[in-house]
Amino acid sequence: MSAIVMVGYIAQQHSQQKREKLLRYVSKEEIEQRPPIKTLPVLVIQGTVEGRDFEIVMRGYTNYFRKEIWGAKKGERGFLPLSGQKPGGYAVEIRTRSFSGQWHQGWRGTHGGGGGGGGFEEYRDDLVPGRDLWSSRGFVGPNFEYEWHDRVLNQPDYFMQWKEEYEGRIQAGEIWIPEKIIWSENGRAYSSRWSHQPREFKIRSLKFQEEPLEEWFEARVKEYFSPHMIFKMTNTEPKSVTGSTNK
């Protein structure tokens, strides 16, 4: 092993040990108890995840929109006369008072060439990347540079856990949010267990602003989801969805 590789390995191990030592679990109840910070009503976050650009737009806890884009835009072709569509695509995830869904669309052989889902039969107070920067009363942000949150859906034949870890800090004035959000999911259906590779949302900018209004999020639902995929839901959290008991 070369000296350069060894130095890099040691630095990585040191960073991992620091993270594990400082990482603190924060429950949904604790987040709700945090005092709201006075900000403009909308937070826009931009960055990269797995080589894709992403943007998250949140108006409070209820209204959430995330879009990831990769490759070429739809309709963008190569330079040669017979060149077809260049590879590319997008993925969206949306939460409103009456909708919860995700959708992805790719073109010309890109991963995930169409599909997704939209609308749970009952609204879920679930976890999506960055949503716990808000409580039901307003923006609260993190208290620690290394903290993690989760939600658990636990039924006799089905289990699912959504988990996010905050790391570092990026500031706008006196307000800060994590520089990185590490997102993971795992679950069980009957006797079959599964887990997804963690995704690292690396944040490069944040901005608080007045708009968009709530109607904008509703319009994005109609833009990305066909009418038969949109169901009416309540805004009540089912008892089966809770924060983890792990501390």
TORVEXLO-118527 format. One record per residue (C-alpha): z, y, x; residue in three letters. Coordinates in steps of 0.05 Angstrom, whole numbers. Layout:
<sites>
<site><up>Z</up><north>Y</north><east>X</east><code>ALA</code></site>
...
</sites>
This chain:
<sites>
<site><up>0</up><north>0</north><east>0</east><code>MET</code></site>
<site><up>-21</up><north>67</north><east>29</east><code>SER</code></site>
<site><up>29</up><north>124</north><east>39</east><code>ALA</code></site>
<site><up>-5</up><north>166</north><east>-14</east><code>ILE</code></site>
<site><up>-1</up><north>110</north><east>-66</east><code>VAL</code></site>
<site><up>71</up><north>96</north><east>-47</east><code>MET</code></site>
<site><up>91</up><north>169</north><east>-56</east><code>VAL</code></site>
<site><up>56</up><north>170</north><east>-124</east><code>GLY</code></site>
<site><up>91</up><north>106</north><east>-145</east><code>TYR</code></site>
<site><up>160</up><north>133</north><east>-124</east><code>ILE</code></site>
<site><up>148</up><north>198</north><east>-162</east><code>ALA</code></site>
<site><up>127</up><north>160</north><east>-224</east><code>GLN</code></site>
<site><up>189</up><north>116</north><east>-221</east><code>GLN</code></site>
<site><up>234</up><north>177</north><east>-211</east><code>HIS</code></site>
<site><up>202</up><north>211</north><east>-272</east><code>SER</code></site>
<site><up>211</up><north>149</north><east>-314</east><code>GLN</code></site>
<site><up>284</up><north>141</north><east>-294</east><code>GLN</code></site>
<site><up>298</up><north>214</north><east>-310</east><code>LYS</code></site>
<site><up>265</up><north>207</north><east>-378</east><code>ARG</code></site>
<site><up>304</up><north>144</north><east>-396</east><code>GLU</code></site>
<site><up>369</up><north>177</north><east>-374</east><code>LYS</code></site>
<site><up>358</up><north>241</north><east>-415</east><code>LEU</code></site>
<site><up>322</up><north>213</north><east>-476</east><code>LEU</code></site>
<site><up>364</up><north>222</north><east>-538</east><code>ARG</code></site>
<site><up>354</up><north>195</north><east>-608</east><code>TYR</code></site>
<site><up>356</up><north>247</north><east>-664</east><code>VAL</code></site>
<site><up>359</up><north>224</north><east>-736</east><code>SER</code></site>
<site><up>325</up><north>256</north><east>-795</east><code>LYS</code></site>
<site><up>393</up><north>277</north><east>-821</east><code>GLU</code></site>
<site><up>408</up><north>313</north><east>-755</east><code>GLU</code></site>
<site><up>341</up><north>349</north><east>-758</east><code>ILE</code></site>
<site><up>357</up><north>373</north><east>-828</east><code>GLU</code></site>
<site><up>423</up><north>401</north><east>-802</east><code>GLN</code></site>
<site><up>390</up><north>443</north><east>-748</east><code>ARG</code></site>
<site><up>389</up><north>518</north><east>-765</east><code>PRO</code></site>
<site><up>319</up><north>543</north><east>-781</east><code>PRO</code></site>
<site><up>286</up><north>590</north><east>-730</east><code>ILE</code></site>
<site><up>253</up><north>652</north><east>-759</east><code>LYS</code></site>
<site><up>178</up><north>646</north><east>-748</east><code>THR</code></site>
<site><up>113</up><north>659</north><east>-783</east><code>LEU</code></site>
<site><up>100</up><north>603</north><east>-834</east><code>PRO</code></site>
<site><up>44</up><north>565</north><east>-798</east><code>VAL</code></site>
<site><up>44</up><north>530</north><east>-731</east><code>LEU</code></site>
<site><up>-22</up><north>511</north><east>-697</east><code>VAL</code></site>
<site><up>-19</up><north>463</north><east>-638</east><code>ILE</code></site>
<site><up>-79</up><north>445</north><east>-594</east><code>GLN</code></site>
<site><up>-86</up><north>395</north><east>-538</east><code>GLY</code></site>
<site><up>-116</up><north>328</north><east>-518</east><code>THR</code></site>
<site><up>-101</up><north>255</north><east>-534</east><code>VAL</code></site>
<site><up>-138</up><north>197</north><east>-502</east><code>GLU</code></site>
<site><up>-193</up><north>243</north><east>-478</east><code>GLY</code></site>
<site><up>-202</up><north>274</north><east>-547</east><code>ARG</code></site>
<site><up>-189</up><north>345</north><east>-567</east><code>ASP</code></site>
<site><up>-139</up><north>352</north><east>-624</east><code>PHE</code></site>
<site><up>-112</up><north>407</north><east>-669</east><code>GLU</code></site>
<site><up>-50</up><north>402</north><east>-713</east><code>ILE</code></site>
<site><up>-39</up><north>454</north><east>-768</east><code>VAL</code></site>
<site><up>28</up><north>454</north><east>-803</east><code>MET</code></site>
<site><up>54</up><north>500</north><east>-858</east><code>ARG</code></site>
<site><up>126</up><north>479</north><east>-862</east><code>GLY</code></site>
<site><up>144</up><north>406</north><east>-866</east><code>TYR</code></site>
<site><up>102</up><north>390</north><east>-928</east><code>THR</code></site>
<site><up>32</up><north>412</north><east>-908</east><code>ASN</code></site>
<site><up>3</up><north>377</north><east>-847</east><code>TYR</code></site>
<site><up>-68</up><north>371</north><east>-820</east><code>PHE</code></site>
<site><up>-89</up><north>338</north><east>-755</east><code>ARG</code></site>
<site><up>-160</up><north>330</north><east>-731</east><code>LYS</code></site>
<site><up>-184</up><north>294</north><east>-668</east><code>GLU</code></site>
<site><up>-256</up><north>301</north><east>-645</east><code>ILE</code></site>
<site><up>-295</up><north>266</north><east>-591</east><code>TRP</code></site>
<site><up>-366</up><north>264</north><east>-564</east><code>GLY</code></site>
<site><up>-424</up><north>301</north><east>-594</east><code>ALA</code></site>
<site><up>-426</up><north>337</north><east>-661</east><code>LYS</code></site>
<site><up>-462</up><north>303</north><east>-719</east><code>LYS</code></site>
<site><up>-536</up><north>320</north><east>-715</east><code>GLY</code></site>
<site><up>-535</up><north>332</north><east>-640</east><code>GLU</code></site>
<site><up>-591</up><north>294</north><east>-606</east><code>ARG</code></site>
<site><up>-613</up><north>279</north><east>-535</east><code>GLY</code></site>
<site><up>-665</up><north>319</north><east>-497</east><code>PHE</code></site>
<site><up>-722</up><north>268</north><east>-501</east><code>LEU</code></site>
<site><up>-769</up><north>272</north><east>-562</east><code>PRO</code></site>
<site><up>-747</up><north>205</north><east>-591</east><code>LEU</code></site>
<site><up>-674</up><north>212</north><east>-574</east><code>SER</code></site>
<site><up>-627</up><north>196</north><east>-631</east><code>GLY</code></site>
<site><up>-558</up><north>220</north><east>-649</east><code>GLN</code></site>
<site><up>-510</up><north>226</north><east>-590</east><code>LYS</code></site>
<site><up>-445</up><north>187</north><east>-596</east><code>PRO</code></site>
<site><up>-386</up><north>224</north><east>-627</east><code>GLY</code></site>
<site><up>-338</up><north>226</north><east>-685</east><code>GLY</code></site>
<site><up>-273</up><north>252</north><east>-714</east><code>TYR</code></site>
<site><up>-207</up><north>229</north><east>-744</east><code>ALA</code></site>
<site><up>-164</up><north>267</north><east>-793</east><code>VAL</code></site>
<site><up>-94</up><north>257</north><east>-822</east><code>GLU</code></site>
<site><up>-68</up><north>300</north><east>-879</east><code>ILE</code></site>
<site><up>-3</up><north>310</north><east>-917</east><code>ARG</code></site>
<site><up>7</up><north>355</north><east>-977</east><code>THR</code></site>
<site><up>55</up><north>355</north><east>-1036</east><code>ARG</code></site>
<site><up>12</up><north>304</north><east>-1072</east><code>SER</code></site>
<site><up>-29</up><north>269</north><east>-1019</east><code>PHE</code></site>
<site><up>-20</up><north>227</north><east>-957</east><code>SER</code></site>
<site><up>-79</up><north>196</north><east>-921</east><code>GLY</code></site>
<site><up>-121</up><north>187</north><east>-858</east><code>GLN</code></site>
<site><up>-195</up><north>178</north><east>-845</east><code>TRP</code></site>
<site><up>-240</up><north>169</north><east>-785</east><code>HIS</code></site>
<site><up>-316</up><north>172</north><east>-778</east><code>GLN</code></site>
<site><up>-359</up><north>158</north><east>-717</east><code>GLY</code></site>
<site><up>-434</up><north>158</north><east>-705</east><code>TRP</code></site>
<site><up>-481</up><north>120</north><east>-661</east><code>ARG</code></site>
<site><up>-439</up><north>64</north><east>-635</east><code>GLY</code></site>
<site><up>-375</up><north>102</north><east>-622</east><code>THR</code></site>
<site><up>-308</up><north>68</north><east>-633</east><code>HIS</code></site>
<site><up>-288</up><north>67</north><east>-706</east><code>GLY</code></site>
<site><up>-356</up><north>77</north><east>-737</east><code>GLY</code></site>
<site><up>-327</up><north>96</north><east>-805</east><code>GLY</code></site>
<site><up>-268</up><north>76</north><east>-846</east><code>GLY</code></site>
<site><up>-196</up><north>93</north><east>-856</east><code>GLY</code></site>
<site><up>-153</up><north>103</north><east>-917</east><code>GLY</code></site>
<site><up>-130</up><north>156</north><east>-965</east><code>GLY</code></site>
<site><up>-73</up><north>163</north><east>-1013</east><code>GLY</code></site>
<site><up>-11</up><north>121</north><east>-1018</east><code>PHE</code></site>
<site><up>11</up><north>102</north><east>-1089</east><code>GLU</code></site>
<site><up>77</up><north>137</north><east>-1075</east><code>GLU</code></site>
<site><up>87</up><north>197</north><east>-1030</east><code>TYR</code></site>
<site><up>122</up><north>178</north><east>-965</east><code>ARG</code></site>
<site><up>166</up><north>224</north><east>-925</east><code>ASP</code></site>
<site><up>137</up><north>189</north><east>-865</east><code>ASP</code></site>
<site><up>129</up><north>211</north><east>-793</east><code>LEU</code></site>
<site><up>65</up><north>238</north><east>-762</east><code>VAL</code></site>
<site><up>61</up><north>270</north><east>-693</east><code>PRO</code></site>
<site><up>98</up><north>336</north><east>-690</east><code>GLY</code></site>
<site><up>122</up><north>337</north><east>-763</east><code>ARG</code></site>
<site><up>195</up><north>334</north><east>-744</east><code>ASP</code></site>
<site><up>189</up><north>403</north><east>-711</east><code>LEU</code></site>
<site><up>204</up><north>425</north><east>-783</east><code>TRP</code></site>
<site><up>260</up><north>410</north><east>-831</east><code>SER</code></site>
<site><up>255</up><north>421</north><east>-906</east><code>SER</code></site>
<site><up>283</up><north>491</north><east>-894</east><code>ARG</code></site>
<site><up>236</up><north>515</north><east>-839</east><code>GLY</code></site>
<site><up>217</up><north>509</north><east>-766</east><code>PHE</code></site>
<site><up>274</up><north>480</north><east>-724</east><code>VAL</code></site>
<site><up>240</up><north>455</north><east>-661</east><code>GLY</code></site>
<site><up>272</up><north>406</north><east>-612</east><code>PRO</code></site>
<site><up>341</up><north>413</north><east>-582</east><code>ASN</code></site>
<site><up>328</up><north>371</north><east>-521</east><code>PHE</code></site>
<site><up>270</up><north>365</north><east>-472</east><code>GLU</code></site>
<site><up>273</up><north>290</north><east>-482</east><code>TYR</code></site>
<site><up>287</up><north>267</north><east>-552</east><code>GLU</code></site>
<site><up>258</up><north>215</north><east>-600</east><code>TRP</code></site>
<site><up>253</up><north>205</north><east>-675</east><code>HIS</code></site>
<site><up>230</up><north>150</north><east>-720</east><code>ASP</code></site>
<site><up>221</up><north>126</north><east>-792</east><code>ARG</code></site>
<site><up>229</up><north>54</north><east>-814</east><code>VAL</code></site>
<site><up>199</up><north>19</north><east>-874</east><code>LEU</code></site>
<site><up>237</up><north>-45</north><east>-883</east><code>ASN</code></site>
<site><up>222</up><north>-95</north><east>-938</east><code>GLN</code></site>
<site><up>233</up><north>-171</north><east>-942</east><code>PRO</code></site>
<site><up>163</up><north>-189</north><east>-920</east><code>ASP</code></site>
<site><up>142</up><north>-125</north><east>-887</east><code>TYR</code></site>
<site><up>168</up><north>-79</north><east>-833</east><code>PHE</code></site>
<site><up>139</up><north>-17</north><east>-801</east><code>MET</code></site>
<site><up>166</up><north>34</north><east>-751</east><code>GLN</code></site>
<site><up>135</up><north>101</north><east>-733</east><code>TRP</code></site>
<site><up>163</up><north>131</north><east>-669</east><code>LYS</code></site>
<site><up>152</up><north>195</north><east>-629</east><code>GLU</code></site>
<site><up>183</up><north>217</north><east>-563</east><code>GLU</code></site>
<site><up>184</up><north>290</north><east>-541</east><code>TYR</code></site>
<site><up>178</up><north>306</north><east>-467</east><code>GLU</code></site>
<site><up>180</up><north>372</north><east>-429</east><code>GLY</code></site>
<site><up>171</up><north>441</north><east>-459</east><code>ARG</code></site>
<site><up>116</up><north>492</north><east>-472</east><code>ILE</code></site>
<site><up>137</up><north>561</north><east>-494</east><code>GLN</code></site>
<site><up>113</up><north>619</north><east>-537</east><code>ALA</code></site>
<site><up>162</up><north>675</north><east>-525</east><code>GLY</code></site>
<site><up>232</up><north>648</north><east>-537</east><code>GLU</code></site>
<site><up>207</up><north>589</north><east>-580</east><code>ILE</code></site>
<site><up>188</up><north>523</north><east>-548</east><code>TRP</code></site>
<site><up>160</up><north>456</north><east>-569</east><code>ILE</code></site>
<site><up>149</up><north>393</north><east>-528</east><code>PRO</code></site>
<site><up>94</up><north>392</north><east>-477</east><code>GLU</code></site>
<site><up>79</up><north>320</north><east>-494</east><code>LYS</code></site>
<site><up>89</up><north>276</north><east>-556</east><code>ILE</code></site>
<site><up>87</up><north>201</north><east>-543</east><code>ILE</code></site>
<site><up>69</up><north>166</north><east>-608</east><code>TRP</code></site>
<site><up>76</up><north>92</north><east>-624</east><code>SER</code></site>
<site><up>75</up><north>45</north><east>-684</east><code>GLU</code></site>
<site><up>97</up><north>-27</north><east>-692</east><code>ASN</code></site>
<site><up>109</up><north>-73</north><east>-750</east><code>GLY</code></site>
<site><up>112</up><north>-142</north><east>-781</east><code>ARG</code></site>
<site><up>76</up><north>-173</north><east>-840</east><code>ALA</code></site>
<site><up>109</up><north>-239</north><east>-860</east><code>TYR</code></site>
<site><up>113</up><north>-276</north><east>-793</east><code>SER</code></site>
<site><up>59</up><north>-236</north><east>-757</east><code>SER</code></site>
<site><up>82</up><north>-180</north><east>-711</east><code>ARG</code></site>
<site><up>39</up><north>-124</north><east>-683</east><code>TRP</code></site>
<site><up>43</up><north>-60</north><east>-643</east><code>SER</code></site>
<site><up>-5</up><north>-5</north><east>-623</east><code>HIS</code></site>
<site><up>-13</up><north>22</north><east>-553</east><code>GLN</code></site>
<site><up>27</up><north>87</north><east>-547</east><code>PRO</code></site>
<site><up>-14</up><north>151</north><east>-552</east><code>ARG</code></site>
<site><up>2</up><north>213</north><east>-511</east><code>GLU</code></site>
<site><up>-11</up><north>280</north><east>-545</east><code>PHE</code></site>
<site><up>-13</up><north>330</north><east>-488</east><code>LYS</code></site>
<site><up>-3</up><north>400</north><east>-515</east><code>ILE</code></site>
<site><up>-37</up><north>459</north><east>-482</east><code>ARG</code></site>
<site><up>-24</up><north>515</north><east>-533</east><code>SER</code></site>
<site><up>17</up><north>534</north><east>-594</east><code>LEU</code></site>
<site><up>13</up><north>593</north><east>-641</east><code>LYS</code></site>
<site><up>51</up><north>616</north><east>-703</east><code>PHE</code></site>
<site><up>11</up><north>653</north><east>-755</east><code>GLN</code></site>
<site><up>9</up><north>673</north><east>-829</east><code>GLU</code></site>
<site><up>-48</up><north>628</north><east>-852</east><code>GLU</code></site>
<site><up>-75</up><north>581</north><east>-876</east><code>PRO</code></site>
<site><up>-42</up><north>579</north><east>-944</east><code>LEU</code></site>
<site><up>-23</up><north>515</north><east>-981</east><code>GLU</code></site>
<site><up>-90</up><north>515</north><east>-1017</east><code>GLU</code></site>
<site><up>-126</up><north>506</north><east>-951</east><code>TRP</code></site>
<site><up>-93</up><north>438</north><east>-940</east><code>PHE</code></site>
<site><up>-112</up><north>416</north><east>-1011</east><code>GLU</code></site>
<site><up>-184</up><north>437</north><east>-996</east><code>ALA</code></site>
<site><up>-185</up><north>394</north><east>-933</east><code>ARG</code></site>
<site><up>-165</up><north>334</north><east>-976</east><code>VAL</code></site>
<site><up>-227</up><north>345</north><east>-1019</east><code>LYS</code></site>
<site><up>-270</up><north>357</north><east>-958</east><code>GLU</code></site>
<site><up>-253</up><north>292</north><east>-922</east><code>TYR</code></site>
<site><up>-236</up><north>244</north><east>-979</east><code>PHE</code></site>
<site><up>-279</up><north>223</north><east>-1037</east><code>SER</code></site>
<site><up>-250</up><north>231</north><east>-1107</east><code>PRO</code></site>
<site><up>-237</up><north>157</north><east>-1118</east><code>HIS</code></site>
<site><up>-193</up><north>156</north><east>-1056</east><code>MET</code></site>
<site><up>-147</up><north>211</north><east>-1080</east><code>ILE</code></site>
<site><up>-87</up><north>188</north><east>-1121</east><code>PHE</code></site>
<site><up>-31</up><north>227</north><east>-1152</east><code>LYS</code></site>
<site><up>36</up><north>217</north><east>-1118</east><code>MET</code></site>
<site><up>107</up><north>241</north><east>-1125</east><code>THR</code></site>
<site><up>143</up><north>281</north><east>-1072</east><code>ASN</code></site>
<site><up>204</up><north>236</north><east>-1072</east><code>THR</code></site>
<site><up>222</up><north>195</north><east>-1012</east><code>GLU</code></site>
<site><up>228</up><north>121</north><east>-1028</east><code>PRO</code></site>
<site><up>296</up><north>91</north><east>-1009</east><code>LYS</code></site>
<site><up>261</up><north>40</north><east>-965</east><code>SER</code></site>
<site><up>237</up><north>94</north><east>-917</east><code>VAL</code></site>
<site><up>295</up><north>116</north><east>-873</east><code>THR</code></site>
<site><up>311</up><north>140</north><east>-804</east><code>GLY</code></site>
<site><up>329</up><north>87</north><east>-753</east><code>SER</code></site>
<site><up>401</up><north>65</north><east>-745</east><code>THR</code></site>
<site><up>390</up><north>62</north><east>-670</east><code>ASN</code></site>
<site><up>427</up><north>116</north><east>-633</east><code>LYS</code></site>
</sites>
